Amino acid sequence: MSDTSADDFRTAARAAAELVSDYLDALPGRPVWQPMDPAARQALLTAPLPAEGLPLTGLLEVIGTQVMPAPMGNGNPRFFGWVNSAPAPAGVLATLAASAMNPSSAGGDHADVHLERAVVRWIAELVGFPHPAGGGILTSGTSMATILCLAAARNRAARRAGRDVRQDGLAGMPPLIAYATGETHSCVRKAVELLGLGSRHLRTVATDSDGRLDVTALATAVAEDRAAGLLPFLVVASAGTVGTGAVDAFEPIADLCAAEQLWLHVDGAYGAFGVLDASIAGQYAGMDRADSLALDPHKWLGVPVDCGCALVRDTEELRGTFSLVPSYLRDEAAGALGWFSEYGMEQTRPFRSLKVWATIAHRGRDGIAADIARCTALARRLGELVEADPELELLAPVRTSIVAFRYKPAGADENVVNAINKELPVEVQLRGRVFVTGALLDGREMLRACLLNAATTEADLELLLAEVRAAGAELTERRGGR
Ligand SMILES: *Cc1c(COP(=O)(O)O)cnc(C)c1O
């Protein structure tokens, strides 16, 4: 802050508060997303390294005119793309304070460290996951949380086979085998590859017609691998798949994992918080039996990016995987739980917990549960609207807050339908009124709308479908009729 006086900062901070408030106010009235103006894009890409500095208020001018006019779109209530939420205002405010404090939340006796212990416990309580003291850590997202959990699973399995992976690596061991489905998020395969397990040893287990892991097929695959002398060690189940929002049947999966001594990891990145809605909570039964659960406060909770979370049943498995502090040298002043840097990859760690704290504290458990329930109700309503529309087809039951559907005018040829639906998302996006993305489901191109924003209205849902129909008709016409 050498060239910045306290007064300069105060003046600029007030201006920043106005800028950000104006931005958030104006969002719902703007196009959800637009391609960037080529000149504006080029200006950002080719911005020269400045030799001389700008005053703080000059920075705000650039931010306000060159950056904030071109958002991704996810702050808008008519954004239904991927799994990207609008930022919780409380989290936005907290971000400023967190960066002003700028600690490293690796460990020590300062507020951020203790607050992280508390919010990890809150997250576990929200989703009903057991929480031994220290049983979790905030991460950049679920991709990183998955690496942490799967590393702990791998090390436990190897230890049981008489191997210390940290010291000896995996070479020479029979392959460790993991099980997931075709609906499982790609971060699981990335973690498997990175951890040296080999994606060849990640089995794709069949799913039922609802996209849920087929437990009978899982049991068969495990038995076959054991008979072949391999070492089954891990099952990854999903609490809300990205494609259709399906929730796996955790009870029978957990039974099998208990009988076979397999680590059960649940990917709840998007959907774990759905358990807060009493009307769909039943399908989450048994999620609390997992050995680890990865989830993303930066999705359904709206905590500003980035914030994921790894929850583990056996704290020592995680600490034993990452700690480089021999037990006899542990810093007693840090308490029995030690440092967060003993539970994951990051040493210097950002103050993520303040935005999580603010987001949860502002809404309270009941407010959050109401927001989640609103999203699932909106999703079911959207499903009904799709089903009532002769030009649209619902492709999966609405289980959480994702609606998988496609544009399918009567009598259209299946290949044409696929071709149109492949182009539809971008066509809809370019119109600027709503934003939706696509995916492949069993070889079929589809649209998937993800409801994460409690400010979305039923009129927004109707607009989404009207836009899909209009863009679909336009694409059909461009192809020269049906
Ligand atoms: C988003 C998502 C992930 C990846 O999480 P990141 O926070 O993007 O790293 C994994 N699984 C599911 C189901 C997701 O929705």
The ligand as an ORCA input file, in Angstrom:
! r2SCAN-3c Opt
* xyz 0 1
  C     -18.849    -29.370    -10.758
  C     -18.767    -30.805    -10.516
  C     -17.545    -31.430    -10.252
  C     -16.231    -30.694    -10.328
  O     -16.153    -29.749     -9.300
  P     -15.297    -28.418     -9.456
  O     -15.729    -27.611     -8.299
  O     -15.674    -27.820    -10.774
  O     -13.867    -28.799     -9.384
  C     -17.558    -32.769     -9.947
  N     -18.704    -33.470     -9.899
  C     -19.898    -32.914    -10.160
  C     -21.142    -33.760    -10.076
  C     -19.977    -31.559    -10.469
  O     -21.171    -30.999    -10.711
*
